[in-house]
Amino acid sequence: MMFERPKSGEKAVLVHMDINTRADPDELSEFHDLARSAGALPVGTIMGSRKIPDPRFYLGQGKVAEVKAMVADAGADLAIFNHSLSPSQERNLEKELACRVVDRTGLILDIFAQRARSFEGKLQVELAQLKHLSTRLVRGWTHLERQKGGIGLRGPGETQLETDRRLLNNRIAQIRRRLEKVESQRNQGRKSRSKAEIPTVSLVGYTNAGKSTLFNRLTESGVYAADQLFATLDPTLRRVELAVDQTLVLVDTVGFISNLPHELIAAFRSTLQETVEASLLLHVIDAQSHQRAVCVSEVNDVLLQIGASETPQIEIYNKIDLIAGAVPAVERGQDGRVRRIWLSAASGEGIDLLLRELTEFFSRERVQKVIQLAPADGRLRARLFELGFVTSEQLTDEGGWEIEVELSRRSFERLIVQEPELENRLVA
């Protein structure tokens, strides 16, 4: 008798194994939050420890029997594992437990699928799901597994699998083409901001650290924010006026989490490009969390993977309103530059410190230069005006021009590389 996988279910048995490590209550708590965020109703939790995972079931035979008994007693529809399972492990567990099995990757993908709102976000999630599914096609066709082999033994089972793979690969290629168009539009937006010398500040951090609440506080917008994992999935951009002549674009991005599936990092690379291209990262940290050091490390690991580890970063220790005796504060490094800001996005405490430091940061990152051009330097003069860097211009007695420019330090360094002769024209 073949097991038919149910199409849906909410009652879930949660399974967590500590592999060659000590039990961590915060990790188990996060696992429960993930399950509830996906819409599951946990009816029991099985815990254990092993030195290495079992190659067939990930669990040992005794634990498999324990999970099976709990699934049967609770009438659970699925078993959720807080680990990444191989396709064969997932398939073996489903046959043994007689219920649907979801691993950590599938769980996070499901949450992302529920939270995606924009066209781009939905495409990115679907791409990640299809790539994850591509390694697991065979389990949906267990009743046809015998229909494969050499000459004379090729039956409808293999034909169906080949058809599925072809349709899946066609859909993946279609999604990638659509995402390329969306990414092209994003690149045009970035070029426009770069040309206008508007810096981008990206909010990054572990999921549920309070990024969206801080985003709403700074931009006075109504982006959805809730006390749950991955409340925000799609990136949102808003302008923030720091001073009369200082404007920046603030970007709210998806939250990170430990063991973030590689499929998601790859699929969301175009969205995370906003973070890569940012002038500054505000790394939002839950100051009250006992695991904040681990969360910071996880976020920095993802930033390294996407190529944003060298971008300037200010750590924002959020939720000080939940810590007795904590007050807003700014911590600086030995070079005098701000390293950490303690604040509460929910209550507004310390927001004035953040705005002051952002104003100082971008004031310091801008340079003013005087350039003297000869009459033969008309091309350079046109180039400076084209880029929008010129603040004033005067004619010289020799028929040339004395031009004042203002631009970001990064743009100035890039301009010198592109137009090396400008370095000899600098007056101040």
C-alpha positions in Angstrom: 0.0 0.0 0.0 1.4 3.3 -1.1 1.2 6.4 1.2 -0.7 9.3 -0.4 0.7 12.6 0.7 -2.0 15.0 2.1 -2.3 18.3 0.3 -2.5 20.4 3.4 -2.4 20.3 7.1 -2.0 22.4 10.2 -1.4 20.1 13.2 2.3 19.5 13.4 4.8 17.5 15.4 8.0 19.5 15.8 11.3 17.6 15.7 14.6 19.1 16.8 17.9 17.3 17.2 21.1 18.7 18.6 23.9 17.4 16.4 27.1 17.3 18.4 26.1 20.4 20.3 24.4 21.4 23.5 20.7 22.1 23.7 19.9 25.8 23.0 16.5 26.9 24.3 16.6 30.1 22.2 17.0 28.0 19.0 14.1 25.8 20.0 12.0 28.9 20.7 12.8 30.3 17.3 11.8 27.0 15.7 8.4 27.2 17.4 8.0 30.8 16.1 8.8 29.7 12.6 6.2 26.9 12.7 3.5 29.2 14.0 4.5 31.9 11.4 3.8 29.3 8.7 0.4 28.7 10.2 1.1 25.4 11.9 -0.4 24.4 15.2 2.3 22.6 17.2 0.8 19.6 19.0 4.0 18.2 20.4 7.8 18.4 20.3 10.4 15.7 20.0 13.9 16.5 21.0 17.1 14.5 21.1 20.8 14.6 20.4 23.2 12.7 18.2 26.9 12.9 17.3 26.1 12.6 13.5 22.8 12.5 11.6 21.5 9.0 10.5 22.0 8.8 6.7 18.6 7.2 6.2 16.2 9.0 8.6 18.4 11.8 10.1 17.1 10.5 13.4 17.8 7.1 15.1 15.3 4.3 14.9 14.1 4.9 18.4 13.4 8.6 17.8 11.6 7.7 14.5 9.3 5.4 16.4 8.7 8.1 19.0 7.8 10.7 16.3 5.5 8.1 14.6 3.7 7.4 17.9 3.2 11.1 18.6 2.0 11.8 15.0 -0.6 9.0 15.4 -1.7 9.9 18.9 -2.1 13.6 18.1 -3.7 13.1 14.7 -1.0 15.4 13.2 -1.0 16.2 9.5 2.8 16.8 9.3 6.1 16.5 11.0 8.4 19.6 10.8 12.1 19.1 11.2 14.4 21.9 12.3 17.1 20.7 9.9 17.8 20.5 6.2 16.9 17.0 5.1 18.2 15.3 2.0 15.5 14.2 -0.6 16.0 10.6 0.4 15.7 11.3 4.1 12.5 13.2 3.6 11.1 10.4 1.4 12.1 7.7 3.9 10.5 9.6 6.8 7.3 10.2 5.0 6.9 6.5 4.3 7.8 5.6 7.9 5.7 8.3 9.6 2.8 8.1 7.2 2.5 11.9 7.2 3.9 14.8 5.3 7.4 15.8 6.3 8.7 19.4 6.0 12.3 20.4 6.7 13.6 23.8 7.8 14.3 24.9 4.2 10.7 24.0 3.1 9.3 25.7 6.2 11.1 29.0 5.6 10.1 28.8 1.9 6.5 28.4 2.9 6.6 31.4 5.1 8.2 33.5 2.4 5.5 32.3 -0.1 2.8 33.6 2.3 4.5 37.0 2.9 5.5 37.9 -0.6 3.4 40.8 -1.9 5.2 42.4 -4.8 5.4 40.9 -8.3 9.2 40.5 -7.8 8.9 39.0 -4.4 6.5 36.3 -5.6 8.7 35.5 -8.5 11.8 35.2 -6.3 10.0 32.9 -3.8 8.6 30.7 -6.6 12.1 30.4 -8.1 13.5 29.3 -4.8 10.6 26.8 -4.3 11.0 25.3 -7.7 14.8 24.9 -7.3 14.1 23.2 -3.9 11.4 21.0 -5.5 13.6 19.9 -8.4 15.6 17.6 -6.2 12.5 16.1 -4.7 10.3 15.3 -7.8 10.6 11.6 -7.4 8.8 11.4 -4.1 5.5 12.5 -5.7 5.6 9.5 -8.0 6.4 6.6 -5.6 3.7 4.5 -7.2 5.7 4.6 -10.5 9.2 4.0 -9.1 9.3 0.4 -10.4 8.7 1.7 -13.9 12.3 2.5 -14.8 15.4 0.7 -16.0 17.1 -0.2 -19.2 15.8 -1.3 -22.6 12.3 -2.8 -22.5 11.8 -1.5 -18.9 11.2 2.2 -19.5 7.7 2.9 -18.5 5.3 5.8 -17.9 7.0 6.5 -14.5 10.2 7.7 -16.1 8.3 9.5 -18.8 6.2 11.4 -16.2 9.3 12.4 -14.3 11.0 13.6 -17.4 7.9 15.6 -18.3 7.8 17.1 -14.8 11.4 18.1 -15.0 11.0 19.7 -18.4 8.0 21.7 -17.3 9.8 22.7 -14.1 12.9 23.8 -15.9 10.9 25.7 -18.4 9.1 27.6 -15.6 12.4 28.3 -13.9 13.8 29.8 -17.1 10.7 31.9 -17.6 10.9 33.3 -14.0 14.6 34.1 -14.5 13.8 36.1 -17.6 11.1 38.1 -15.8 13.4 38.8 -12.9 16.1 40.0 -15.3 13.6 42.6 -16.5 12.7 43.7 -13.0 16.3 43.8 -12.0 17.0 46.1 -15.1 14.3 48.5 -13.8 15.9 48.5 -10.3 19.3 49.2 -11.8 17.9 52.2 -13.6 16.5 53.5 -10.3 19.9 53.0 -8.7 21.6 54.9 -11.5 19.2 57.8 -11.2 19.8 58.0 -7.4 23.6 57.8 -8.0 23.5 60.5 -10.7 21.5 62.8 -8.3 24.0 62.0 -5.5 21.3 60.7 -3.2 22.9 58.2 -0.8 21.1 54.9 0.1 20.9 53.6 3.6 19.9 49.9 4.0 18.3 48.5 7.1 19.6 44.9 7.7 19.3 42.6 10.7 18.0 39.4 12.1 14.3 38.8 11.5 12.1 40.4 14.1 14.8 42.8 15.3 12.5 45.8 14.6 13.7 47.0 11.2 10.3 47.8 9.9 9.3 49.6 13.1 12.5 51.7 12.8 11.8 52.3 9.1 8.3 53.6 9.9 9.6 55.8 12.7 12.2 57.4 10.4 10.0 57.8 7.3 6.6 58.2 8.9 5.2 55.6 6.6 2.9 52.6 7.2 5.0 49.6 6.3 3.6 46.5 7.9 5.4 45.7 11.1 4.5 42.9 13.6 6.1 40.8 16.4 6.6 37.8 14.1 9.3 36.3 12.0 9.6 37.6 8.4 6.8 40.2 8.8 8.4 42.1 6.0 9.6 40.4 2.8 9.5 42.8 0.0 12.0 45.7 0.0 10.5 49.2 0.5 12.3 52.5 -0.4 11.4 55.9 1.1 13.1 59.3 1.1 14.3 60.8 4.4 15.1 64.5 4.7 17.9 64.9 7.2 18.5 68.7 6.6 17.7 71.4 4.2 20.2 70.1 1.6 20.6 66.5 2.8 18.4 63.7 1.5 18.8 60.0 1.6 16.9 56.9 0.5 16.1 54.4 3.3 15.6 50.7 2.3 13.8 48.2 4.5 14.9 44.7 3.5 14.0 41.1 4.4 15.2 39.8 7.8 17.9 37.2 8.0 17.9 34.0 10.1 20.3 31.2 11.1 20.7 28.5 8.4 19.0 30.7 5.8 18.4 28.4 2.8 20.9 28.9 0.0 18.0 28.9 -2.5 16.7 32.1 -0.9 20.0 33.8 -0.8 20.5 33.1 -4.5 16.9 34.0 -5.4 16.9 37.3 -3.5 20.3 38.4 -4.7 18.8 41.0 -7.0 16.7 42.4 -4.1 19.7 42.3 -1.7 21.6 44.3 -4.4 20.0 47.3 -2.7 22.1 46.4 0.3 25.3 45.8 -1.7 24.9 49.2 -3.4 24.1 51.1 -0.2 26.3 53.9 1.1 25.7 52.8 4.7 24.1 49.8 6.5 22.1 50.2 9.7 22.4 46.8 11.4 19.4 46.6 13.6 19.9 44.3 16.6 17.4 43.2 19.3 19.2 44.5 22.4 17.2 42.4 24.8 17.9 39.1 23.1 20.3 36.7 24.9 21.3 35.4 21.4 22.2 38.8 20.0 25.9 38.0 19.4 24.9 34.9 17.4 22.3 36.9 15.4 24.9 39.6 14.6 27.3 36.8 13.4 24.6 35.3 11.2 23.7 38.6 9.6 27.4 39.4 8.9 27.8 36.0 7.3 25.0 36.7 4.9 26.4 40.2 4.2 29.7 38.5 3.3 28.0 36.1 1.0 26.3 38.8 -1.0 29.4 41.1 -1.1 28.3 43.8 1.3 30.7 43.1 4.2 32.9 46.1 3.3 30.1 48.6 3.3 30.2 51.1 6.3 27.9 49.8 9.1 26.4 51.3 12.2 24.9 48.9 14.8 21.5 49.9 16.0 20.7 48.3 19.4 16.9 48.4 19.4 14.2 47.7 22.0 15.9 49.4 24.9 12.4 50.2 26.2 12.3 46.5 27.2 15.5 46.7 29.2 15.3 48.0 32.7 17.5 51.1 33.2 18.7 51.3 29.5 18.9 54.8 28.1 19.6 56.1 24.6 23.4 56.4 23.9 26.0 56.6 21.2 29.2 54.5 21.3 32.2 55.6 19.2 35.3 53.8 18.1 38.9 54.9 18.6 38.7 56.9 15.4 35.8 59.0 16.8 33.3 57.5 14.4 30.0 56.1 15.6 29.9 52.4 16.1 26.7 51.7 18.0 23.5 53.6 18.8 21.1 52.4 21.6 17.5 53.4 20.9 13.9 52.2 20.8 12.1 52.4 17.5 8.8 51.6 19.2 8.9 54.5 21.7 11.1 56.9 19.7 13.8 57.1 22.4 17.2 57.8 20.8 15.8 58.5 17.3 17.1 62.1 17.5 20.6 60.6 18.1 20.4 58.4 15.1 19.3 61.3 12.8 22.1 63.5 14.2 24.7 60.8 13.5 23.3 60.2 10.0 23.6 63.9 9.2 27.2 63.9 10.5 28.1 60.8 8.6 26.9 62.1 5.2 28.3 65.5 5.9 31.7 63.9 6.5 31.3 61.8 3.4 30.9 64.8 1.1 33.7 66.9 -0.3 33.9 70.3 -1.8 36.6 71.1 -4.5 37.6 74.0 -6.7 38.7 73.0 -10.2 40.5 75.3 -12.6 39.9 74.4 -16.3 41.7 75.8 -19.4 39.8 76.8 -22.5 40.8 73.5 -24.0 39.1 71.6 -21.2 35.5 72.1 -22.5 34.9 68.3 -22.5 35.7 68.1 -18.8 33.5 71.1 -18.0 30.6 69.5 -19.8 31.2 66.2 -18.0 31.0 67.9 -14.5 27.8 69.7 -15.4 26.3 66.5 -16.8 27.0 64.7 -13.5 25.4 67.6 -11.6 28.3 68.2 -9.3 28.8 72.0 -10.1 27.7 74.4 -7.5 29.2 77.6 -9.0 31.3 78.8 -11.9 33.4 81.8 -12.8 35.3 82.8 -15.9 39.1 83.2 -15.6 41.3 85.9 -17.2 42.8 83.2 -19.5 39.4 82.4 -20.9 38.9 79.2 -18.8 36.7 78.4 -15.9 37.0 78.2 -12.1 34.4 75.7 -11.0 33.3 74.7 -7.5 31.9 71.1 -7.1 30.3 69.2 -4.3 29.9 65.5 -4.3 30.3 62.4 -2.2 33.7 61.1 -1.4 33.0 57.8 -3.2 31.9 59.7 -6.3 34.9 62.0 -6.2 37.3 59.0 -6.0 35.5 57.3 -8.9 35.6 60.5 -11.0 39.3 60.9 -10.5 39.7 57.3 -11.8 37.5 58.0 -14.8 39.0 61.5 -15.5 42.7 61.3 -14.2 43.6 64.7 -15.7 41.2 66.4 -13.2 43.7 65.7 -10.4 46.1 68.3 -12.0 43.3 70.8 -12.2 42.4 70.9 -8.5 43.0 74.2 -6.8 41.5 73.2 -3.4 
